[in-house]
Amino acid sequence: MIRRFLLLAPVFLFACETTRVEYRKTPAFYSQMADVQGLEGGMNRDGTEIRFLPPAAEPMEGFEDPSGNVFRMRDQGADGVISLNALVPEHVLLNTLACLKNQEYQLLWDEMVCNATKQWYEDEGGGEKVAIEFFRVNRQDIVTMLMRMRASLNLQEVERFKLDDGTIRFRLARQISHRFAFSELDVGWEDGKFVLVTIR
């Protein structure tokens, strides 16, 4: 048996092949296309495997907004009043996550929830009180979803697309969504900023 093993060993050594992997940066224009999830790699003719790196994360705040002011998602005035700002849909995701983690339900309702959703709560009965109770009761499940979305924004685990009415939807990919109580976040544009439409 020992002799047989020694005779076969060289065959296994010569059968091993090395694979060359080349990492490439995702082109900047590609990441700006709203409905595109990411480039998939492939194989060159010479057998080199191509893998694309996710685009570098852009700073989410601290830049100059269109009016020339330094943009902050969360801004506190001299009077102590906090305002939440959202120039891109991702800001709504991050503001909502921060408010829920800090249990700032009233701030979330006042600053991030869209008027149509507020009206829906009024029409259904209970209004603001019922909405805040929804956030309070489901806080942990919503935070879990939003944290996963935040971590996966540049990966294929979060779909981001526009609905016919202009609403932007973030949705956890099907292969992982079954593990979460909530899997979708809808964002709309209202009064000069993006706002929260619904969580489902």
Salt bridges, closest charged atoms under 4 A:
GLU22 OE1 - ARG20 NH1 3.86
GLU22 OE2 - ARG24 NE 2.86
GLU49 OE2 - ARG51 NE 2.89
GLU90 OE2 - ARG160 NE 2.92
GLU104 OE2 - ARG74 NH2 2.59
GLU111 OE1 - LYS193 NZ 3.48
GLU133 OE2 - ARG136 NH2 2.54
GLU157 OE1 - ARG148 NH2 3.07
GLU159 OE1 - ARG171 NE 2.91
GLU184 OE1 - ARG169 NE 3.72
GLU184 OE2 - ARG171 NH1 3.65
GLU184 OE1 - ARG200 NH1 3.01
ASP186 OD1 - ARG169 NE 2.76
ASP186 OD2 - ARG200 NH1 3.13
